Amino acid sequence: SIKKTISAKKIIEMLEQNNLDINNNTLISIGCFSECWDENNKNETIDIIKYFLKKGNQIQLSTKCKVLKKELTEILPLIKYPGQLIIFVSSVTISKHNIYEKNASSIIERFKTFKISENANIPVVLYIKPVLQNITINDIDLYKKYIEKYDIKDVVVGSIFSNKKSEETVHF
């Protein structure tokens, strides 16, 4: 299947033409509903990150792909304050990631991203979202092992997502 992408240049043009009230207090969240760090999108994502870092925005980058420090070479000098760029390593499951996260990096590769926080002083957060009943919850002990292995300091957990809206902690 062909994936449609919009270039960073076009996105930036659209933002500037629409006179949106985006200032340095605006939080920019990238990759929440699509994969922004795969081979098709990575360079465009880097350009968007550079644009907003120069404007002083805080940026949250959420990905299911491995991020390497060398991929951030152009980005690192633009970071003006601690926490301006935060990487969220997204995970729905550990034991069944090959079933539920088919186009994602393997858990072992993806979790290597946590090493960036040591080397590049960029906070890296474990982002467990969505929480799938009888899948994510069954992996709690596995998550604990990885949290210890990678000395993960911050974890964000999303709401439960199920086939029955009444069981969800946040109704979609």
N, C-alpha and C positions, 0 to 999 in steps of 0.2 A: 504494500500500500504506500502511496505517496503522502508524505507528511508536509503540510503547508506551514511554512514559517514566514514571518515578517522580519525583515532586516532591522538591526538595531538603528540604523540610520533613519529608516522610515518611522519607527516607533518614536524616536526622538523628535523628528519633524512633526509628527502628529501631536505630541505633547506640547511642543512649543507653539504650534499653530492654534491650538484650542485654548490657550491662555488659562490653563488650569492653575489653581492656587497650590502649586507644589513649591514649598520652601525647604530650608534646611531642617525644619522640625518635622517634615513629612517622612514617615517610615516607608521604605520601599521594600516590598516583599516579592521575591522572584522565585518561581518554580512551585508554587503551591498546587496548581492544577495541571501541570505539564512537566515534562522532564527538560530542564534547562541546561543540563551539563552533559548531555549525550553528544556524540560527534557531530550531529546535525546542527545543534544549537549553541555549543560551548563558546565559539568565537563571538557570536552575536551577544550572548550573555555577558561575556567579558567586556565588550564595548558598552553595554548598558550599565554595568557596574562602574566602569571608569567614569562615565558621564555623571552618574549620581554621586560618586565619591568626590569628584571635583566640585560639585555643588554643596557638599557638606552633609548629605543625607546619610542616615543610618540605613544599612541594607541587611536584610535577612535573605540568605540564599538556601533554599531547600532542595535537596537532591537525593536520588537513590543511586547515584554514580560515585565512583571514587574520585576525590579531588586531590591532586598532587600539588605540592608546594611550587614546583617548577611551572605549573600552569598559572600561577598567581603572580609571576614575575612582573608583569606590567601593572598589576593592581597594588601590590604592597607599598610602593612609594607614594601612592595617592591617599593612603589611610592617614587621617589627620588626628584621630583620637582612639583610645582603646574601646573596642566594641563597635566601631563604626561599621565593620563588616563582621557578621556572624554566620557561620555555616551550620545548617541544620541537616544532619544525616538522617534521612527518613527511612523508617523501617516499620512494616506492618506485621512481619513474622520473621523468625529466625529459622525454625525447623521446616517451614514450607515456603520459603522465599522463592524457590525455583518454580512453584506453582502459582503463587499470587502476585509475584513481582517479576514477571517474565523478562522484561526489557531492562531490568536493573542490574547493576554490578552485583556480584556475589556478596554475601554478608562479609566474608573474610576480606575481600578487596575493599568493599565500601567502608568498613570500619577502620581501615588503615587511614582514612581521612582524619581520624582523631589525633594522629601524630602531628598534624599541622599546628595544633594549638601549642605544642612544645617548640616547634621550629620557627613558626612565623608569627606567634603571638596573636593569632586570630582565634576567638572563642569558637569551639565546635560543640554543638548540642546534639544529643540523641533525641530524635523526633519520632515518637511512636504514635503514628496517626495514619489512618483511623485504627481504632481498636476493634478487631473483628472477634465476635464471640466464638468461643471454642477453638480459636486459632491463636490470636495474639496472647490472650490470657493464659493459654496453655504453655506459652514460652517464657513465663515470668522467671523461672530459674535460669534459663539460658540467657535472658537479658542481664540478670544479676552477674553471671560469669563474665559476660563481655564488659559490663560496667567496671568490674574489678580489673579485668585484663588490661583495659585501655585507660584506666583511671579516669573514667568519665565523670565530670563534675556536675553537669547540668542535663536534666532529662525533662522533656515536655511530652505530656501524654494527651492525646486527643480524646474525643468522645467515643463511646461505643457505637458502632455502626452495625445494624442488623437488618433483617428482612421485615421486622415488625417495628414500626415507628414508636410504639409504646415502650419498647425495650431500650431505646436510644436515650442517652443522657442529654443529647441536643437533637432536636427534631429537624431533619433535613427536608 
